[in-house]
């Protein structure tokens, strides 16, 4: 993988891998979009846990990036439509097509310390990884309890969708540490500005 991977600002706090993929549509704090090249996608696949750490991802290329971006857009459209009580038939059809594929096979292997760890049964294939994410979206959206917890972040400049599993389902932000903190700082600044006037 290319140097500079650590500069990617991945967050995996949406509650589901399909929602974490949707979160990659958001620009980073530096204003750069995410998942725009093969190196970024390969890093995301590993960081998300979709493929085990150490898995060779030499096949990831621009075609994979386009396919994952298409799935990201379809999941985003469908999830937001569900939150808003609308339908998104084309997005639903695309997700169902991808979910029909077989996800990657997995197996247990011993690591150098003798512990059992997860490995893929074969080299990762784009279709299989897309199927795993699409299946996660189908499982999420067909589970009434989970679906009731879908939320869009109330942060001023955030469009992240997350699964609210908090007690009482009163969570307002995708992350209390990120968007919640920004809101608290903004509130403090507004109060300080009013106090000065």
C-alpha positions as CSV (number, residue, x, y, z in Angstrom):
1,X,0.0,0.0,0.0
2,X,1.1,3.5,-0.7
3,X,2.8,5.7,1.9
4,X,0.6,8.1,3.7
5,X,-2.2,5.6,4.5
6,X,-2.2,6.8,8.1
7,X,-3.4,10.2,6.8
8,X,-6.8,8.7,5.9
9,X,-9.4,9.7,8.4
10,X,-11.4,6.5,8.7
11,X,-14.0,6.2,11.3
12,X,-15.9,3.0,11.9
13,X,-18.6,4.2,14.4
14,X,-21.7,4.0,12.3
15,X,-22.7,0.6,13.7
16,X,-22.7,-1.4,10.5
17,X,-20.2,-2.0,7.8
18,X,-22.7,-0.9,5.1
19,X,-23.1,2.4,7.0
20,X,-19.4,2.8,7.4
21,X,-19.1,2.5,3.6
22,X,-21.8,5.2,3.2
23,X,-19.7,7.4,5.5
24,X,-16.8,7.4,3.0
25,X,-18.9,9.8,0.8
26,X,-18.2,12.5,3.4
27,X,-15.1,14.6,2.8
28,X,-12.3,14.4,5.3
29,X,-11.5,17.3,7.6
30,X,-9.0,18.5,5.0
31,X,-11.8,18.6,2.4
32,X,-10.7,15.5,0.4
33,X,-13.2,12.9,-0.6
34,X,-12.6,9.4,0.5
35,X,-12.2,6.1,-1.5
36,X,-11.1,7.8,-4.7
37,X,-8.3,5.4,-5.5
38,X,-7.3,1.8,-5.2
39,X,-4.9,2.3,-2.3
40,X,-7.6,4.0,-0.3
41,X,-10.1,1.3,-1.0
42,X,-7.6,-1.4,-0.1
43,X,-6.9,0.3,3.2
44,X,-10.6,0.7,3.9
45,X,-11.3,-2.9,3.2
46,X,-8.7,-3.9,5.8
47,X,-9.4,-1.2,8.3
48,X,-13.1,-2.0,8.2
49,X,-12.5,-5.7,9.0
50,X,-14.1,-6.8,5.7
51,X,-10.8,-8.6,4.9
52,X,-8.4,-9.8,7.6
53,X,-5.3,-7.8,8.3
54,X,-2.4,-8.9,6.2
55,X,-4.6,-10.1,3.3
56,X,-2.9,-9.3,0.0
57,X,-5.1,-6.9,-2.0
58,X,-3.1,-6.7,-5.2
59,X,-6.3,-7.0,-7.4
60,X,-7.8,-3.8,-6.1
61,X,-8.0,-1.3,-9.0
62,X,-10.0,1.6,-10.4
63,X,-12.8,-0.8,-11.4
64,X,-13.2,-1.9,-7.8
65,X,-13.2,1.7,-6.6
66,X,-16.1,2.4,-9.1
67,X,-18.0,-0.6,-8.0
68,X,-17.7,0.2,-4.3
69,X,-18.6,3.8,-4.9
70,X,-21.8,2.6,-6.8
71,X,-22.7,0.4,-3.9
72,X,-22.0,3.2,-1.4
73,X,-24.3,5.5,-3.3
74,X,-27.1,2.9,-3.5
75,X,-26.9,2.1,0.2
76,X,-26.9,5.8,1.1
77,X,-29.9,6.5,-1.1
78,X,-31.9,3.5,0.3
79,X,-31.0,4.2,3.9
80,X,-31.9,7.9,3.7
81,X,-35.1,7.0,1.9
82,X,-36.0,4.6,4.7
83,X,-35.3,7.3,7.3
84,X,-37.5,9.8,5.4
85,X,-40.3,7.3,4.8
86,X,-39.7,7.3,1.0
87,X,-38.8,4.5,-1.5
88,X,-35.7,4.2,-3.6
89,X,-36.6,1.3,-6.0
90,X,-33.5,1.5,-8.2
91,X,-31.1,1.5,-5.2
92,X,-33.0,-1.4,-3.6
93,X,-32.8,-3.4,-6.9
94,X,-29.0,-2.8,-7.2
95,X,-28.4,-3.8,-3.5
96,X,-30.5,-6.9,-4.0
97,X,-28.5,-7.8,-7.2
98,X,-25.2,-7.5,-5.3
99,X,-26.5,-9.3,-2.2
100,X,-27.4,-12.3,-4.3
101,X,-23.7,-13.1,-4.8
102,X,-21.7,-15.3,-2.5
103,X,-19.7,-13.4,0.2
104,X,-16.0,-14.4,0.6
105,X,-15.3,-17.8,2.1
106,X,-13.5,-17.7,5.4
107,X,-11.4,-20.2,7.4
108,X,-9.6,-20.3,10.7
109,X,-5.8,-20.5,10.6
110,X,-3.1,-20.4,13.3
111,X,-1.1,-17.2,13.6
112,X,2.6,-17.1,14.5
113,X,1.6,-17.3,18.2
114,X,-0.6,-20.3,17.7
115,X,-3.9,-18.5,18.1
116,X,-6.8,-19.1,15.7
117,X,-7.4,-16.1,13.4
118,X,-9.7,-15.5,10.5
119,X,-8.4,-15.7,6.9
120,X,-10.1,-15.7,3.5
121,X,-10.4,-19.1,1.7
122,X,-9.2,-17.5,-1.5
123,X,-7.9,-14.3,-2.9
124,X,-10.4,-11.5,-2.3
125,X,-12.7,-10.9,-5.2
126,X,-14.6,-7.7,-5.8
127,X,-18.0,-9.3,-6.3
128,X,-17.7,-11.3,-3.1
129,X,-16.7,-8.3,-1.0
130,X,-19.5,-6.3,-2.6
131,X,-21.9,-9.1,-1.7
132,X,-20.8,-9.0,1.9
133,X,-21.6,-5.3,2.2
134,X,-24.8,-5.6,0.3
135,X,-26.0,-8.4,2.5
136,X,-25.2,-6.3,5.6
137,X,-27.4,-3.6,4.1
138,X,-30.2,-6.1,3.5
139,X,-30.0,-7.5,7.0
140,X,-30.0,-4.1,8.5
141,X,-33.0,-2.8,6.5
142,X,-35.1,-5.9,7.0
143,X,-34.6,-6.0,10.7
144,X,-37.4,-3.8,12.2
145,X,-35.6,-3.2,15.4
146,X,-32.3,-2.2,13.8
147,X,-34.2,-0.1,11.1
148,X,-35.9,1.8,13.9
149,X,-32.5,2.9,15.1
150,X,-31.3,4.5,11.8
151,X,-30.5,8.1,12.2
152,X,-28.9,10.9,10.3
153,X,-26.4,13.0,12.2
154,X,-27.7,16.3,13.5
155,X,-24.2,17.9,13.2
156,X,-24.2,21.1,11.1
157,X,-21.9,19.9,8.4
158,X,-22.3,16.1,8.7
159,X,-24.6,13.8,6.7
160,X,-23.4,10.5,8.3
161,X,-26.0,7.9,8.8
162,X,-25.6,5.7,11.9
163,X,-27.3,3.0,13.9
164,X,-28.5,4.4,17.3
165,X,-28.2,1.7,19.8
166,X,-28.1,4.1,22.8
167,X,-30.5,3.6,25.8
168,X,-33.7,5.3,24.9
169,X,-32.4,5.9,21.3
170,X,-31.7,9.6,22.0
171,X,-28.3,9.9,20.3
172,X,-28.2,13.0,18.1
173,X,-24.8,12.7,16.5
174,X,-22.8,10.1,14.6
175,X,-20.1,10.6,17.2
176,X,-20.3,12.4,20.5
177,X,-16.5,12.9,20.3
178,X,-16.6,14.4,16.8
179,X,-19.9,16.0,15.9
180,X,-21.2,16.3,19.5
181,X,-18.0,18.0,20.5
182,X,-18.2,20.4,17.5
183,X,-21.8,21.3,18.6
184,X,-20.7,21.9,22.2
185,X,-17.8,24.2,21.1
186,X,-20.1,26.1,18.7
187,X,-22.7,26.5,21.5
188,X,-20.0,27.8,23.8
189,X,-18.8,30.3,21.2
190,X,-22.3,31.6,20.6
191,X,-22.8,32.1,24.3
192,X,-19.4,33.9,24.6
193,X,-20.3,36.1,21.7
194,X,-23.6,37.0,23.2
195,X,-22.0,37.8,26.6
196,X,-19.6,40.2,24.8
197,X,-22.4,42.2,23.2
